[in-house]
Amino acid sequence: MHIAILGNGITGVSAAIRLRELRPDWSITMISGESTYHYSRPALMYIYMGHMGYAETKPYEDSFWGQQRIDLVRGWVTAVDTDARRLELADGRELEYDQLLLATGAKPNKFGWPGQDLEGVQGFYSLMDLERLYRSSEGARRGVVVGGGLIGLELAEMLHSRGIAVTLLVREDSYWNNVLPDEESAMVTELIRAAGMDLRLGVELKEVLDDGTGRATAVVTSEGQRIDCQVVGLTAGVSPNKALAEAVGVPCGRGVLTDSSLRAKVPGVWAAGDCAELETPGEERNMIQQVWYTGKAQGRLAAEAMHAEAEGHALPTYDPGIWFNSAKFLDLEYQTYGQVGFHLPGEQHLVWQAPGKLLRIVHIDGRVVGFNAMGLRWRHLVCEDWIREARNVDFVLAHLEDAGFDPEFYSRHEPEMRRTFADQLAKQTEPALSGQEA
């Protein structure tokens, strides 16, 4: 059995390693036009900022792949014959396969802005984007970043670290408040401005202007204002990279359509990670998940499903589990667990805040369903267990110290948190008590 994997990001790599664990006898080939070896995509910003070299972003020694008998092919796949089960690469090479996993990731969104394809205008997702940014930002005086999210702020921080003035255009009225609750969004908004960046809220991109040679020279905002710049970052989200799948007739929606076992709608083809769109029963919207840990989980599941199919066993199905994400807004650490910002019926919030720190507990009928931590480090497994076990708020308040992960000698805030949460909880329960007394 020969498995071909398109993409060597976290999804493709997780699939390859899990396949080798399950089947020492199968042939595995991982194909990527971007790089020969797997690297940590979130670390790209640190290369640009000078904190790391490319070699330091590779989680595995180059010799690892040979030891695991996982063949690496550097090249772009341009055609797939799904009937003959054969791939064709841009340089004319051909490769036959028995099962094909599409792990082609995502691509930065473009929304048809005039000038969006000029030199100096780009998203930030890949090694090629990093190389492009090196060229575009050389000698640049100002960059404009379009979009309010994690990648946008990372790109702004990168330019800012090199002394390039940065303007951020964000259509929301507070930074990323379509995802973050008001208090967290306000913290990030204040942090960006305190860092000396020009944050413009409620403003969108109208067009990018050409300097006459095919390079960006300025942007025009939705308010009609011109901002001279040499770099334009388009970071208004990403979408599944489904171009190859569509070109070869693999059915797609927003992403490559799969069932709950990550099988695509063509025999012998699977899809996982950022490029996959999992069909869900009934009227529920299909699932697309595009964070590191879900890509890893889907890669492993795709491997297990391929193995189960070959063995004639029931196929495993993807369980998204409890939502988790972590990031940094400049120097502010952020973690989110469970259902925060979902606007669930009956949800209530407890919020403790101090300078540069915040903890939010979301509960329904006294049972915790989500947490946000800003400027704090909380233990992933503890939070996950509390949500999975539907622990009540009183239990969580009594065991706050179990979740804290701040290093020894850091200030401890649990007693203050407990008092604040207890006061808020009492006020939330007062209407219910009053109704019972009536």
Contacts in CASP RR format, 6 or more apart in sequence:
PFRMAT RR
TARGET T0000
AUTHOR 0000-0000-0000
METHOD contacts of the structure
MODEL  1
MHIAILGNGITGVSAAIRLRELRPDWSITMISGESTYHYSRPALMYIYMG
HMGYAETKPYEDSFWGQQRIDLVRGWVTAVDTDARRLELADGRELEYDQL
LLATGAKPNKFGWPGQDLEGVQGFYSLMDLERLYRSSEGARRGVVVGGGL
IGLELAEMLHSRGIAVTLLVREDSYWNNVLPDEESAMVTELIRAAGMDLR
LGVELKEVLDDGTGRATAVVTSEGQRIDCQVVGLTAGVSPNKALAEAVGV
PCGRGVLTDSSLRAKVPGVWAAGDCAELETPGEERNMIQQVWYTGKAQGR
LAAEAMHAEAEGHALPTYDPGIWFNSAKFLDLEYQTYGQVGFHLPGEQHL
VWQAPGKLLRIVHIDGRVVGFNAMGLRWRHLVCEDWIREARNVDFVLAHL
EDAGFDPEFYSRHEPEMRRTFADQLAKQTEPALSGQEA
1 23 0 8 1.000
1 25 0 8 1.000
1 26 0 8 1.000
1 27 0 8 1.000
1 98 0 8 1.000
1 99 0 8 1.000
1 310 0 8 1.000
2 26 0 8 1.000
2 27 0 8 1.000
2 28 0 8 1.000
2 29 0 8 1.000
2 96 0 8 1.000
2 97 0 8 1.000
2 98 0 8 1.000
2 99 0 8 1.000
3 16 0 8 1.000
3 19 0 8 1.000
3 26 0 8 1.000
3 27 0 8 1.000
3 28 0 8 1.000
3 29 0 8 1.000
3 97 0 8 1.000
3 98 0 8 1.000
3 99 0 8 1.000
3 100 0 8 1.000
3 101 0 8 1.000
3 306 0 8 1.000
4 29 0 8 1.000
4 31 0 8 1.000
4 87 0 8 1.000
4 95 0 8 1.000
4 97 0 8 1.000
4 99 0 8 1.000
4 100 0 8 1.000
4 101 0 8 1.000
5 12 0 8 1.000
5 15 0 8 1.000
5 16 0 8 1.000
5 28 0 8 1.000
5 29 0 8 1.000
5 30 0 8 1.000
5 31 0 8 1.000
5 100 0 8 1.000
5 101 0 8 1.000
5 103 0 8 1.000
6 31 0 8 1.000
6 32 0 8 1.000
6 77 0 8 1.000
6 100 0 8 1.000
6 101 0 8 1.000
6 102 0 8 1.000
6 103 0 8 1.000
6 104 0 8 1.000
6 244 0 8 1.000
7 30 0 8 1.000
7 31 0 8 1.000
7 32 0 8 1.000
7 34 0 8 1.000
7 103 0 8 1.000
7 104 0 8 1.000
7 105 0 8 1.000
8 30 0 8 1.000
8 31 0 8 1.000
8 32 0 8 1.000
8 34 0 8 1.000
8 35 0 8 1.000
8 37 0 8 1.000
8 38 0 8 1.000
8 72 0 8 1.000
9 32 0 8 1.000
9 38 0 8 1.000
9 41 0 8 1.000
9 103 0 8 1.000
9 105 0 8 1.000
10 38 0 8 1.000
10 41 0 8 1.000
10 292 0 8 1.000
10 295 0 8 1.000
10 296 0 8 1.000
11 103 0 8 1.000
11 105 0 8 1.000
11 272 0 8 1.000
11 273 0 8 1.000
11 274 0 8 1.000
11 295 0 8 1.000
11 296 0 8 1.000
11 298 0 8 1.000
11 299 0 8 1.000
11 302 0 8 1.000
12 30 0 8 1.000
12 101 0 8 1.000
12 103 0 8 1.000
12 272 0 8 1.000
12 299 0 8 1.000
13 30 0 8 1.000
13 38 0 8 1.000
14 295 0 8 1.000
14 296 0 8 1.000
14 297 0 8 1.000
14 298 0 8 1.000
14 299 0 8 1.000
14 300 0 8 1.000
14 303 0 8 1.000
15 101 0 8 1.000
15 103 0 8 1.000
15 272 0 8 1.000
15 299 0 8 1.000
15 300 0 8 1.000
15 302 0 8 1.000
15 303 0 8 1.000
16 28 0 8 1.000
16 30 0 8 1.000
16 68 0 8 1.000
16 70 0 8 1.000
16 303 0 8 1.000
17 68 0 8 1.000
17 70 0 8 1.000
18 299 0 8 1.000
18 300 0 8 1.000
18 303 0 8 1.000
18 304 0 8 1.000
19 26 0 8 1.000
19 28 0 8 1.000
19 303 0 8 1.000
19 306 0 8 1.000
19 307 0 8 1.000
20 26 0 8 1.000
20 28 0 8 1.000
20 68 0 8 1.000
20 69 0 8 1.000
20 70 0 8 1.000
22 303 0 8 1.000
22 304 0 8 1.000
22 307 0 8 1.000
23 307 0 8 1.000
23 310 0 8 1.000
27 71 0 8 1.000
28 69 0 8 1.000
28 70 0 8 1.000
28 71 0 8 1.000
29 70 0 8 1.000
29 71 0 8 1.000
29 72 0 8 1.000
29 73 0 8 1.000
29 95 0 8 1.000
29 97 0 8 1.000
30 65 0 8 1.000
30 70 0 8 1.000
30 71 0 8 1.000
30 72 0 8 1.000
30 73 0 8 1.000
31 73 0 8 1.000
31 74 0 8 1.000
31 75 0 8 1.000
31 77 0 8 1.000
31 87 0 8 1.000
31 89 0 8 1.000
31 95 0 8 1.000
32 72 0 8 1.000
32 73 0 8 1.000
32 74 0 8 1.000
32 75 0 8 1.000
33 74 0 8 1.000
33 75 0 8 1.000
33 76 0 8 1.000
34 126 0 8 1.000
34 127 0 8 1.000
34 128 0 8 1.000
35 74 0 8 1.000
35 127 0 8 1.000
36 72 0 8 1.000
36 74 0 8 1.000
37 58 0 8 1.000
37 60 0 8 1.000
37 62 0 8 1.000
37 65 0 8 1.000
37 72 0 8 1.000
38 58 0 8 1.000
38 59 0 8 1.000
38 60 0 8 1.000
39 54 0 8 1.000
39 57 0 8 1.000
39 58 0 8 1.000
39 59 0 8 1.000
39 127 0 8 1.000
40 57 0 8 1.000
40 58 0 8 1.000
40 59 0 8 1.000
41 125 0 8 1.000
41 126 0 8 1.000
41 292 0 8 1.000
42 292 0 8 1.000
43 52 0 8 1.000
43 56 0 8 1.000
43 57 0 8 1.000
44 57 0 8 1.000
44 124 0 8 1.000
44 126 0 8 1.000
44 127 0 8 1.000
44 129 0 8 1.000
44 130 0 8 1.000
45 154 0 8 1.000
45 155 0 8 1.000
45 157 0 8 1.000
45 158 0 8 1.000
46 52 0 8 1.000
46 53 0 8 1.000
46 57 0 8 1.000
47 53 0 8 1.000
47 54 0 8 1.000
47 57 0 8 1.000
47 130 0 8 1.000
48 130 0 8 1.000
48 133 0 8 1.000
48 134 0 8 1.000
48 158 0 8 1.000
48 161 0 8 1.000
49 157 0 8 1.000
49 158 0 8 1.000
49 161 0 8 1.000
49 162 0 8 1.000
65 71 0 8 1.000
65 72 0 8 1.000
73 89 0 8 1.000
73 93 0 8 1.000
73 95 0 8 1.000
75 89 0 8 1.000
75 90 0 8 1.000
75 91 0 8 1.000
76 89 0 8 1.000
76 90 0 8 1.000
77 87 0 8 1.000
77 88 0 8 1.000
77 89 0 8 1.000
77 90 0 8 1.000
77 244 0 8 1.000
78 88 0 8 1.000
78 89 0 8 1.000
78 90 0 8 1.000
79 87 0 8 1.000
79 88 0 8 1.000
79 247 0 8 1.000
79 248 0 8 1.000
80 86 0 8 1.000
80 87 0 8 1.000
80 88 0 8 1.000
80 100 0 8 1.000
80 244 0 8 1.000
80 248 0 8 1.000
81 87 0 8 1.000
81 88 0 8 1.000
81 248 0 8 1.000
82 100 0 8 1.000
82 248 0 8 1.000
82 249 0 8 1.000
82 250 0 8 1.000
82 266 0 8 1.000
82 267 0 8 1.000
82 268 0 8 1.000
82 269 0 8 1.000
84 96 0 8 1.000
85 96 0 8 1.000
85 97 0 8 1.000
85 98 0 8 1.000
85 100 0 8 1.000
85 268 0 8 1.000
86 94 0 8 1.000
86 95 0 8 1.000
86 96 0 8 1.000
86 97 0 8 1.000
87 94 0 8 1.000
87 95 0 8 1.000
87 96 0 8 1.000
87 97 0 8 1.000
87 100 0 8 1.000
88 94 0 8 1.000
89 95 0 8 1.000
98 268 0 8 1.000
99 268 0 8 1.000
99 269 0 8 1.000
99 270 0 8 1.000
99 306 0 8 1.000
100 268 0 8 1.000
100 269 0 8 1.000
100 270 0 8 1.000
101 270 0 8 1.000
101 271 0 8 1.000
101 272 0 8 1.000
101 299 0 8 1.000
101 302 0 8 1.000
101 306 0 8 1.000
102 244 0 8 1.000
102 245 0 8 1.000
102 250 0 8 1.000
102 256 0 8 1.000
102 264 0 8 1.000
102 269 0 8 1.000
102 270 0 8 1.000
102 271 0 8 1.000
102 272 0 8 1.000
102 275 0 8 1.000
102 276 0 8 1.000
103 271 0 8 1.000
103 272 0 8 1.000
103 273 0 8 1.000
103 275 0 8 1.000
103 299 0 8 1.000
103 302 0 8 1.000
104 241 0 8 1.000
104 242 0 8 1.000
104 244 0 8 1.000
104 245 0 8 1.000
104 274 0 8 1.000
104 275 0 8 1.000
105 240 0 8 1.000
105 241 0 8 1.000
105 273 0 8 1.000
105 274 0 8 1.000
105 275 0 8 1.000
106 125 0 8 1.000
106 238 0 8 1.000
106 239 0 8 1.000
106 240 0 8 1.000
106 241 0 8 1.000
106 274 0 8 1.000
106 275 0 8 1.000
106 290 0 8 1.000
107 125 0 8 1.000
107 238 0 8 1.000
107 239 0 8 1.000
107 240 0 8 1.000
107 241 0 8 1.000
108 122 0 8 1.000
108 123 0 8 1.000
108 124 0 8 1.000
108 125 0 8 1.000
108 129 0 8 1.000
108 234 0 8 1.000
108 235 0 8 1.000
108 236 0 8 1.000
108 237 0 8 1.000
108 238 0 8 1.000
109 234 0 8 1.000
109 236 0 8 1.000
109 237 0 8 1.000
109 238 0 8 1.000
109 239 0 8 1.000
110 116 0 8 1.000
110 234 0 8 1.000
111 236 0 8 1.000
113 205 0 8 1.000
113 206 0 8 1.000
113 207 0 8 1.000
113 208 0 8 1.000
113 234 0 8 1.000
114 206 0 8 1.000
114 207 0 8 1.000
114 208 0 8 1.000
115 121 0 8 1.000
115 207 0 8 1.000
115 208 0 8 1.000
115 209 0 8 1.000
115 210 0 8 1.000
115 216 0 8 1.000
116 208 0 8 1.000
116 234 0 8 1.000
118 208 0 8 1.000
118 210 0 8 1.000
118 214 0 8 1.000
118 215 0 8 1.000
118 216 0 8 1.000
118 232 0 8 1.000
119 136 0 8 1.000
119 214 0 8 1.000
119 215 0 8 1.000
119 216 0 8 1.000
120 132 0 8 1.000
120 136 0 8 1.000
120 215 0 8 1.000
120 216 0 8 1.000
120 230 0 8 1.000
120 231 0 8 1.000
120 232 0 8 1.000
121 208 0 8 1.000
121 216 0 8 1.000
121 232 0 8 1.000
121 233 0 8 1.000
121 234 0 8 1.000
122 129 0 8 1.000
122 132 0 8 1.000
122 133 0 8 1.000
122 136 0 8 1.000
122 232 0 8 1.000
122 233 0 8 1.000
122 234 0 8 1.000
123 129 0 8 1.000
123 151 0 8 1.000
123 155 0 8 1.000
123 233 0 8 1.000
123 234 0 8 1.000
123 235 0 8 1.000
124 130 0 8 1.000
124 133 0 8 1.000
124 151 0 8 1.000
124 152 0 8 1.000
124 154 0 8 1.000
124 155 0 8 1.000
124 233 0 8 1.000
124 235 0 8 1.000
125 151 0 8 1.000
125 238 0 8 1.000
133 158 0 8 1.000
133 231 0 8 1.000
136 230 0 8 1.000
136 231 0 8 1.000
137 143 0 8 1.000
137 159 0 8 1.000
137 162 0 8 1.000
137 164 0 8 1.000
137 230 0 8 1.000
137 231 0 8 1.000
139 230 0 8 1.000
140 159 0 8 1.000
140 164 0 8 1.000
140 229 0 8 1.000
140 230 0 8 1.000
140 231 0 8 1.000
141 164 0 8 1.000
141 165 0 8 1.000
141 229 0 8 1.000
141 230 0 8 1.000
142 164 0 8 1.000
142 165 0 8 1.000
142 166 0 8 1.000
142 167 0 8 1.000
142 227 0 8 1.000
142 228 0 8 1.000
142 229 0 8 1.000
142 230 0 8 1.000
142 231 0 8 1.000
143 159 0 8 1.000
143 164 0 8 1.000
143 165 0 8 1.000
143 166 0 8 1.000
143 167 0 8 1.000
143 229 0 8 1.000
143 230 0 8 1.000
143 231 0 8 1.000
143 232 0 8 1.000
143 233 0 8 1.000
144 166 0 8 1.000
144 167 0 8 1.000
144 168 0 8 1.000
144 169 0 8 1.000
144 205 0 8 1.000
144 219 0 8 1.000
144 227 0 8 1.000
144 229 0 8 1.000
144 231 0 8 1.000
144 232 0 8 1.000
144 233 0 8 1.000
145 152 0 8 1.000
145 153 0 8 1.000
145 155 0 8 1.000
145 156 0 8 1.000
145 159 0 8 1.000
145 166 0 8 1.000
145 167 0 8 1.000
145 168 0 8 1.000
145 169 0 8 1.000
145 232 0 8 1.000
145 233 0 8 1.000
145 235 0 8 1.000
146 169 0 8 1.000
146 204 0 8 1.000
146 205 0 8 1.000
146 219 0 8 1.000
146 232 0 8 1.000
146 233 0 8 1.000
146 234 0 8 1.000
146 235 0 8 1.000
146 236 0 8 1.000
147 168 0 8 1.000
147 169 0 8 1.000
147 170 0 8 1.000
147 171 0 8 1.000
147 234 0 8 1.000
147 235 0 8 1.000
147 236 0 8 1.000
147 237 0 8 1.000
148 168 0 8 1.000
148 170 0 8 1.000
148 171 0 8 1.000
148 172 0 8 1.000
148 175 0 8 1.000
148 176 0 8 1.000
148 235 0 8 1.000
148 236 0 8 1.000
149 175 0 8 1.000
149 176 0 8 1.000
149 179 0 8 1.000
149 235 0 8 1.000
149 237 0 8 1.000
150 176 0 8 1.000
150 327 0 8 1.000
150 329 0 8 1.000
151 235 0 8 1.000
151 237 0 8 1.000
151 238 0 8 1.000
152 168 0 8 1.000
152 233 0 8 1.000
152 235 0 8 1.000
153 168 0 8 1.000
153 175 0 8 1.000
153 188 0 8 1.000
153 192 0 8 1.000
153 329 0 8 1.000
153 330 0 8 1.000
155 233 0 8 1.000
155 235 0 8 1.000
156 166 0 8 1.000
156 168 0 8 1.000
156 192 0 8 1.000
156 197 0 8 1.000
157 195 0 8 1.000
157 330 0 8 1.000
159 166 0 8 1.000
159 231 0 8 1.000
160 166 0 8 1.000
160 195 0 8 1.000
160 196 0 8 1.000
160 197 0 8 1.000
164 231 0 8 1.000
165 198 0 8 1.000
166 197 0 8 1.000
166 198 0 8 1.000
167 197 0 8 1.000
167 198 0 8 1.000
167 199 0 8 1.000
167 200 0 8 1.000
167 227 0 8 1.000
167 229 0 8 1.000
168 192 0 8 1.000
168 197 0 8 1.000
168 198 0 8 1.000
168 199 0 8 1.000
168 200 0 8 1.000
169 200 0 8 1.000
169 203 0 8 1.000
169 204 0 8 1.000
169 205 0 8 1.000
169 219 0 8 1.000
169 221 0 8 1.000
170 176 0 8 1.000
170 199 0 8 1.000
170 200 0 8 1.000
170 201 0 8 1.000
170 202 0 8 1.000
170 203 0 8 1.000
171 202 0 8 1.000
171 203 0 8 1.000
171 204 0 8 1.000
172 178 0 8 1.000
172 185 0 8 1.000
172 201 0 8 1.000
172 202 0 8 1.000
173 201 0 8 1.000
173 202 0 8 1.000
174 182 0 8 1.000
174 185 0 8 1.000
174 186 0 8 1.000
174 189 0 8 1.000
174 201 0 8 1.000
175 185 0 8 1.000
175 188 0 8 1.000
175 189 0 8 1.000
175 192 0 8 1.000
175 199 0 8 1.000
175 201 0 8 1.000
176 185 0 8 1.000
176 188 0 8 1.000
177 185 0 8 1.000
179 341 0 8 1.000
180 188 0 8 1.000
180 372 0 8 1.000
181 340 0 8 1.000
181 341 0 8 1.000
181 349 0 8 1.000
181 360 0 8 1.000
181 372 0 8 1.000
183 351 0 8 1.000
183 353 0 8 1.000
183 358 0 8 1.000
183 360 0 8 1.000
184 334 0 8 1.000
184 358 0 8 1.000
184 360 0 8 1.000
184 372 0 8 1.000
184 374 0 8 1.000
187 329 0 8 1.000
187 332 0 8 1.000
187 356 0 8 1.000
187 358 0 8 1.000
187 374 0 8 1.000
188 329 0 8 1.000
188 332 0 8 1.000
189 199 0 8 1.000
189 201 0 8 1.000
191 329 0 8 1.000
191 330 0 8 1.000
191 331 0 8 1.000
191 332 0 8 1.000
192 199 0 8 1.000
192 329 0 8 1.000
192 330 0 8 1.000
193 199 0 8 1.000
195 330 0 8 1.000
200 221 0 8 1.000
203 221 0 8 1.000
203 222 0 8 1.000
203 223 0 8 1.000
204 221 0 8 1.000
204 222 0 8 1.000
205 219 0 8 1.000
205 220 0 8 1.000
205 221 0 8 1.000
205 222 0 8 1.000
206 219 0 8 1.000
206 220 0 8 1.000
206 221 0 8 1.000
206 222 0 8 1.000
206 224 0 8 1.000
207 219 0 8 1.000
207 220 0 8 1.000
208 216 0 8 1.000
208 218 0 8 1.000
208 219 0 8 1.000
208 220 0 8 1.000
208 232 0 8 1.000
209 216 0 8 1.000
209 217 0 8 1.000
209 218 0 8 1.000
209 219 0 8 1.000
209 220 0 8 1.000
209 226 0 8 1.000
210 216 0 8 1.000
210 217 0 8 1.000
211 217 0 8 1.000
215 230 0 8 1.000
216 229 0 8 1.000
216 230 0 8 1.000
216 231 0 8 1.000
216 232 0 8 1.000
217 228 0 8 1.000
217 229 0 8 1.000
217 230 0 8 1.000
218 226 0 8 1.000
218 227 0 8 1.000
218 228 0 8 1.000
218 229 0 8 1.000
219 226 0 8 1.000
219 227 0 8 1.000
219 229 0 8 1.000
219 232 0 8 1.000
220 226 0 8 1.000
220 227 0 8 1.000
221 227 0 8 1.000
238 274 0 8 1.000
238 290 0 8 1.000
239 254 0 8 1.000
239 255 0 8 1.000
240 252 0 8 1.000
240 254 0 8 1.000
240 255 0 8 1.000
240 256 0 8 1.000
240 274 0 8 1.000
240 275 0 8 1.000
240 276 0 8 1.000
240 277 0 8 1.000
240 288 0 8 1.000
240 290 0 8 1.000
241 274 0 8 1.000
241 275 0 8 1.000
242 252 0 8 1.000
242 253 0 8 1.000
242 255 0 8 1.000
242 256 0 8 1.000
242 275 0 8 1.000
245 252 0 8 1.000
245 255 0 8 1.000
245 256 0 8 1.000
245 264 0 8 1.000
245 271 0 8 1.000
245 275 0 8 1.000
246 252 0 8 1.000
249 266 0 8 1.000
250 256 0 8 1.000
250 264 0 8 1.000
250 265 0 8 1.000
250 266 0 8 1.000
250 269 0 8 1.000
250 271 0 8 1.000
251 257 0 8 1.000
251 264 0 8 1.000
251 265 0 8 1.000
251 266 0 8 1.000
252 277 0 8 1.000
253 277 0 8 1.000
253 286 0 8 1.000
254 277 0 8 1.000
254 286 0 8 1.000
254 288 0 8 1.000
255 271 0 8 1.000
255 275 0 8 1.000
255 276 0 8 1.000
255 277 0 8 1.000
255 288 0 8 1.000
256 264 0 8 1.000
256 271 0 8 1.000
256 275 0 8 1.000
256 276 0 8 1.000
256 277 0 8 1.000
257 264 0 8 1.000
257 265 0 8 1.000
257 271 0 8 1.000
257 277 0 8 1.000
257 279 0 8 1.000
257 286 0 8 1.000
258 264 0 8 1.000
258 265 0 8 1.000
258 270 0 8 1.000
258 271 0 8 1.000
258 272 0 8 1.000
258 276 0 8 1.000
258 277 0 8 1.000
258 278 0 8 1.000
258 279 0 8 1.000
259 278 0 8 1.000
259 279 0 8 1.000
260 278 0 8 1.000
260 279 0 8 1.000
260 317 0 8 1.000
260 318 0 8 1.000
261 301 0 8 1.000
261 305 0 8 1.000
261 315 0 8 1.000
261 316 0 8 1.000
261 317 0 8 1.000
261 318 0 8 1.000
262 270 0 8 1.000
262 271 0 8 1.000
262 272 0 8 1.000
262 276 0 8 1.000
262 278 0 8 1.000
262 298 0 8 1.000
262 299 0 8 1.000
262 301 0 8 1.000
262 302 0 8 1.000
262 305 0 8 1.000
262 318 0 8 1.000
263 269 0 8 1.000
263 270 0 8 1.000
263 305 0 8 1.000
263 315 0 8 1.000
264 270 0 8 1.000
264 271 0 8 1.000
270 302 0 8 1.000
270 305 0 8 1.000
270 306 0 8 1.000
271 302 0 8 1.000
272 295 0 8 1.000
272 298 0 8 1.000
272 299 0 8 1.000
272 301 0 8 1.000
272 302 0 8 1.000
273 289 0 8 1.000
273 290 0 8 1.000
273 294 0 8 1.000
273 295 0 8 1.000
273 298 0 8 1.000
273 299 0 8 1.000
274 288 0 8 1.000
274 290 0 8 1.000
274 295 0 8 1.000
276 288 0 8 1.000
276 298 0 8 1.000
277 286 0 8 1.000
277 287 0 8 1.000
277 288 0 8 1.000
278 286 0 8 1.000
278 287 0 8 1.000
278 288 0 8 1.000
278 318 0 8 1.000
279 286 0 8 1.000
280 286 0 8 1.000
280 287 0 8 1.000
287 320 0 8 1.000
289 295 0 8 1.000
289 298 0 8 1.000
289 320 0 8 1.000
291 325 0 8 1.000
293 324 0 8 1.000
294 320 0 8 1.000
297 318 0 8 1.000
298 318 0 8 1.000
301 316 0 8 1.000
301 318 0 8 1.000
304 316 0 8 1.000
305 315 0 8 1.000
305 316 0 8 1.000
308 314 0 8 1.000
308 315 0 8 1.000
308 316 0 8 1.000
309 315 0 8 1.000
322 337 0 8 1.000
322 338 0 8 1.000
322 384 0 8 1.000
322 387 0 8 1.000
322 388 0 8 1.000
323 336 0 8 1.000
323 337 0 8 1.000
323 338 0 8 1.000
323 339 0 8 1.000
324 335 0 8 1.000
324 336 0 8 1.000
324 337 0 8 1.000
324 338 0 8 1.000
324 380 0 8 1.000
324 384 0 8 1.000
325 335 0 8 1.000
325 336 0 8 1.000
326 333 0 8 1.000
326 334 0 8 1.000
326 335 0 8 1.000
326 336 0 8 1.000
327 333 0 8 1.000
327 334 0 8 1.000
328 334 0 8 1.000
332 356 0 8 1.000
332 374 0 8 1.000
332 375 0 8 1.000
333 373 0 8 1.000
333 374 0 8 1.000
333 375 0 8 1.000
333 376 0 8 1.000
333 377 0 8 1.000
334 372 0 8 1.000
334 373 0 8 1.000
334 374 0 8 1.000
334 375 0 8 1.000
335 371 0 8 1.000
335 372 0 8 1.000
335 373 0 8 1.000
335 376 0 8 1.000
335 377 0 8 1.000
335 378 0 8 1.000
335 380 0 8 1.000
336 370 0 8 1.000
336 371 0 8 1.000
336 372 0 8 1.000
336 373 0 8 1.000
337 370 0 8 1.000
337 371 0 8 1.000
337 372 0 8 1.000
337 378 0 8 1.000
337 380 0 8 1.000
337 383 0 8 1.000
337 384 0 8 1.000
337 387 0 8 1.000
338 369 0 8 1.000
338 370 0 8 1.000
338 371 0 8 1.000
338 383 0 8 1.000
338 387 0 8 1.000
339 347 0 8 1.000
339 362 0 8 1.000
339 369 0 8 1.000
339 370 0 8 1.000
340 360 0 8 1.000
340 362 0 8 1.000
340 370 0 8 1.000
340 371 0 8 1.000
340 372 0 8 1.000
341 362 0 8 1.000
344 364 0 8 1.000
344 369 0 8 1.000
345 364 0 8 1.000
346 364 0 8 1.000
346 365 0 8 1.000
347 362 0 8 1.000
347 363 0 8 1.000
347 364 0 8 1.000
347 369 0 8 1.000
348 362 0 8 1.000
348 363 0 8 1.000
348 364 0 8 1.000
348 366 0 8 1.000
348 428 0 8 1.000
349 360 0 8 1.000
349 361 0 8 1.000
349 362 0 8 1.000
350 360 0 8 1.000
350 361 0 8 1.000
350 363 0 8 1.000
350 393 0 8 1.000
350 420 0 8 1.000
350 421 0 8 1.000
350 424 0 8 1.000
350 425 0 8 1.000
351 358 0 8 1.000
351 359 0 8 1.000
351 360 0 8 1.000
351 361 0 8 1.000
351 424 0 8 1.000
352 358 0 8 1.000
352 359 0 8 1.000
352 413 0 8 1.000
352 416 0 8 1.000
352 417 0 8 1.000
352 420 0 8 1.000
352 421 0 8 1.000
353 359 0 8 1.000
354 413 0 8 1.000
354 416 0 8 1.000
356 374 0 8 1.000
356 375 0 8 1.000
357 374 0 8 1.000
357 375 0 8 1.000
357 376 0 8 1.000
357 413 0 8 1.000
358 372 0 8 1.000
358 373 0 8 1.000
358 374 0 8 1.000
358 375 0 8 1.000
358 376 0 8 1.000
359 371 0 8 1.000
359 372 0 8 1.000
359 373 0 8 1.000
359 374 0 8 1.000
359 376 0 8 1.000
359 413 0 8 1.000
359 417 0 8 1.000
360 370 0 8 1.000
360 371 0 8 1.000
360 372 0 8 1.000
360 373 0 8 1.000
361 368 0 8 1.000
361 370 0 8 1.000
361 371 0 8 1.000
361 393 0 8 1.000
361 396 0 8 1.000
361 421 0 8 1.000
362 368 0 8 1.000
362 369 0 8 1.000
362 370 0 8 1.000
362 371 0 8 1.000
363 369 0 8 1.000
363 370 0 8 1.000
363 392 0 8 1.000
363 393 0 8 1.000
366 392 0 8 1.000
366 393 0 8 1.000
367 390 0 8 1.000
367 391 0 8 1.000
367 392 0 8 1.000
367 393 0 8 1.000
368 386 0 8 1.000
368 387 0 8 1.000
368 390 0 8 1.000
368 391 0 8 1.000
368 392 0 8 1.000
368 393 0 8 1.000
368 396 0 8 1.000
369 387 0 8 1.000
370 383 0 8 1.000
370 387 0 8 1.000
371 378 0 8 1.000
371 383 0 8 1.000
371 387 0 8 1.000
376 404 0 8 1.000
376 406 0 8 1.000
376 413 0 8 1.000
377 404 0 8 1.000
377 405 0 8 1.000
377 406 0 8 1.000
378 403 0 8 1.000
378 404 0 8 1.000
378 405 0 8 1.000
379 402 0 8 1.000
379 403 0 8 1.000
379 404 0 8 1.000
379 405 0 8 1.000
382 402 0 8 1.000
382 403 0 8 1.000
382 404 0 8 1.000
383 403 0 8 1.000
385 391 0 8 1.000
386 395 0 8 1.000
386 396 0 8 1.000
386 403 0 8 1.000
393 421 0 8 1.000
393 425 0 8 1.000
397 417 0 8 1.000
397 418 0 8 1.000
397 421 0 8 1.000
397 422 0 8 1.000
397 425 0 8 1.000
400 414 0 8 1.000
400 417 0 8 1.000
400 418 0 8 1.000
401 412 0 8 1.000
401 414 0 8 1.000
404 414 0 8 1.000
406 412 0 8 1.000
END
